[in-house]
Amino acid sequence: MSLRYGPSVLALLATLSFAITWSPMCWADTVPPTTDDNTRARALFRKGVDAFRSGKNEEAAQALSDAWAIRETYDVAGALAQAEIALKRYRAAAEHLDFCVAHFSPAETEQSLQQVKAALSEVKTHVATVLISVDSAGVEVHVDERTLGVSPLGLPTFVDPGVHTLQAVVTGSAPVTQVVNVQAGHEYPVRFRVLSKATTMVKAPTSERSLAAGKRSMVPVIIGAAVFVAGVGSAIAFELAASSQGDTAHSFRERAGSTGCADGSASARDCSAQRDALDSKKHDRNWAAGSLVLAGVAAVATPVYFFWPRSRGARGEDSERGLAVRVAGSAAGANVSFSGQF
């Protein structure tokens, strides 16, 4: 829907036209206007107002835009917004009405201020309001192809409904970008975090040598995986062998009897074979346990190596922090020791 001004708002326009006395309090900046600026801006303002009242909205918008380019004042902003509303340029109208409210002269009446606020509320139903905050001051902010200014931004940003690209330009690094899809009549808070990004950029390696040093070698990971598989396979094999030796010892024991080897009634050969089978079973069980320990160490040490943080050595090269694992095995069992830098 389009906005149309009634008699009360036209009265506001008349009020603003008489308020353009170009006193210092009217200006948005602190630079005093020259006499030529005063004359040109006043002439353009009245030309724009007359054109608007005659229904020549495009001519009014052009004249008032020219006056705005000379000096940004609340009364020019209010008049320009009315021409932009008539042309359905709601985003620009919202920006100028918001400026008008923020810089409204205390010499104006409260009724005039409320009329401008009412017009702003109506225009905002045609646009989306983006509230941009940046965690660092002095960062240049853009929306699409427009430069909004540097942080902190004093006023909200108005955009047409649809998809928009917002950027915070950080000196010395790539812009921080956010894409938003907005609807008319809604507000969207957008926060840029540029301090953490800037810190990361400073700490990041800057040479090929540093980048190469920062990479994790996959060779230990491959070796660790191979050791794990070999350890599990060996444990299974030794456990099967121990079970087989247990069956052999049991068969010789049944042949010799439960007390045959003790009282000498069984043959020396059967008793010797039974003892050999029991010793082999014990050794195989020990090797199976050692293989399982080795597989467990590989299962723990491999991810620890890959994910453990690294420190920078005295020469500026990356050094690994992690566990050093030593495994020693024998027929009697396995010995595992751990050491590391924490």
Secondary structure in CASP SS format (residue, H / E / C, confidence):
PFRMAT SS
TARGET T0000
AUTHOR 0000-0000-0000
METHOD secondary structure of the structure
MODEL  1
M C 1.00
S C 1.00
L C 1.00
R C 1.00
Y C 1.00
G C 1.00
P H 1.00
S H 1.00
V H 1.00
L H 1.00
A H 1.00
L H 1.00
L H 1.00
A H 1.00
T H 1.00
L H 1.00
S H 1.00
F H 1.00
A H 1.00
I C 1.00
T C 1.00
W C 1.00
S C 1.00
P H 1.00
M H 1.00
C H 1.00
W E 1.00
A C 1.00
D C 1.00
T C 1.00
V C 1.00
P C 1.00
P C 1.00
T C 1.00
T H 1.00
D H 1.00
D H 1.00
N H 1.00
T H 1.00
R H 1.00
A H 1.00
R H 1.00
A H 1.00
L H 1.00
F H 1.00
R H 1.00
K H 1.00
G H 1.00
V H 1.00
D H 1.00
A H 1.00
F H 1.00
R H 1.00
S C 1.00
G C 1.00
K C 1.00
N H 1.00
E H 1.00
E H 1.00
A H 1.00
A H 1.00
Q H 1.00
A H 1.00
L H 1.00
S H 1.00
D H 1.00
A H 1.00
W H 1.00
A H 1.00
I H 1.00
R C 1.00
E C 1.00
T E 1.00
Y H 1.00
D H 1.00
V H 1.00
A H 1.00
G H 1.00
A H 1.00
L H 1.00
A H 1.00
Q H 1.00
A H 1.00
E H 1.00
I H 1.00
A H 1.00
L C 1.00
K C 1.00
R C 1.00
Y H 1.00
R H 1.00
A H 1.00
A H 1.00
A H 1.00
E H 1.00
H H 1.00
L H 1.00
D H 1.00
F H 1.00
C H 1.00
V H 1.00
A H 1.00
H C 1.00
F C 1.00
S C 1.00
P C 1.00
A C 1.00
E C 1.00
T C 1.00
E H 1.00
Q H 1.00
S H 1.00
L H 1.00
Q H 1.00
Q H 1.00
V H 1.00
K H 1.00
A H 1.00
A H 1.00
L H 1.00
S H 1.00
E H 1.00
V H 1.00
K C 1.00
T C 1.00
H C 1.00
V C 1.00
A E 1.00
T E 1.00
V E 1.00
L E 1.00
I E 1.00
S E 1.00
V E 1.00
D C 1.00
S C 1.00
A C 1.00
G C 1.00
V C 1.00
E E 1.00
V E 1.00
H E 1.00
V E 1.00
D C 1.00
E C 1.00
R E 1.00
T E 1.00
L E 1.00
G E 1.00
V E 1.00
S C 1.00
P C 1.00
L C 1.00
G C 1.00
L C 1.00
P C 1.00
T E 1.00
F E 1.00
V E 1.00
D C 1.00
P C 1.00
G E 1.00
V E 1.00
H E 1.00
T E 1.00
L E 1.00
Q E 1.00
A E 1.00
V E 1.00
V C 1.00
T C 1.00
G C 1.00
S C 1.00
A C 1.00
P C 1.00
V E 1.00
T E 1.00
Q E 1.00
V E 1.00
V E 1.00
N E 1.00
V E 1.00
Q C 1.00
A C 1.00
G C 1.00
H C 1.00
E E 1.00
Y E 1.00
P E 1.00
V E 1.00
R E 1.00
F E 1.00
R C 1.00
V C 1.00
L H 1.00
S H 1.00
K H 1.00
A H 1.00
T H 1.00
T H 1.00
M H 1.00
V H 1.00
K H 1.00
A C 1.00
P C 1.00
T C 1.00
S C 1.00
E H 1.00
R H 1.00
S H 1.00
L H 1.00
A H 1.00
A H 1.00
G C 1.00
K C 1.00
R C 1.00
S C 1.00
M C 1.00
V H 1.00
P H 1.00
V H 1.00
I H 1.00
I H 1.00
G H 1.00
A H 1.00
A H 1.00
V H 1.00
F H 1.00
V H 1.00
A H 1.00
G H 1.00
V H 1.00
G H 1.00
S H 1.00
A H 1.00
I H 1.00
A H 1.00
F H 1.00
E H 1.00
L H 1.00
A H 1.00
A H 1.00
S H 1.00
S H 1.00
Q H 1.00
G H 1.00
D H 1.00
T H 1.00
A H 1.00
H H 1.00
S H 1.00
F H 1.00
R H 1.00
E H 1.00
R H 1.00
A H 1.00
G C 1.00
S C 1.00
T C 1.00
G H 1.00
C H 1.00
A H 1.00
D H 1.00
G C 1.00
S C 1.00
A C 1.00
S C 1.00
A H 1.00
R H 1.00
D H 1.00
C H 1.00
S H 1.00
A H 1.00
Q H 1.00
R H 1.00
D H 1.00
A H 1.00
L H 1.00
D H 1.00
S H 1.00
K H 1.00
K H 1.00
H H 1.00
D H 1.00
R H 1.00
N H 1.00
W H 1.00
A H 1.00
A H 1.00
G H 1.00
S H 1.00
L H 1.00
V H 1.00
L H 1.00
A H 1.00
G H 1.00
V H 1.00
A H 1.00
A H 1.00
V H 1.00
A H 1.00
T H 1.00
P H 1.00
V H 1.00
Y H 1.00
F H 1.00
F H 1.00
W C 1.00
P C 1.00
R C 1.00
S E 1.00
R E 1.00
G C 1.00
A C 1.00
R C 1.00
G C 1.00
E C 1.00
D E 1.00
S E 1.00
E C 1.00
R C 1.00
G C 1.00
L E 1.00
A E 1.00
V E 1.00
R E 1.00
V E 1.00
A E 1.00
G E 1.00
S E 1.00
A C 1.00
A C 1.00
G E 1.00
A E 1.00
N E 1.00
V E 1.00
S E 1.00
F E 1.00
S E 1.00
G E 1.00
Q C 1.00
F C 1.00
END
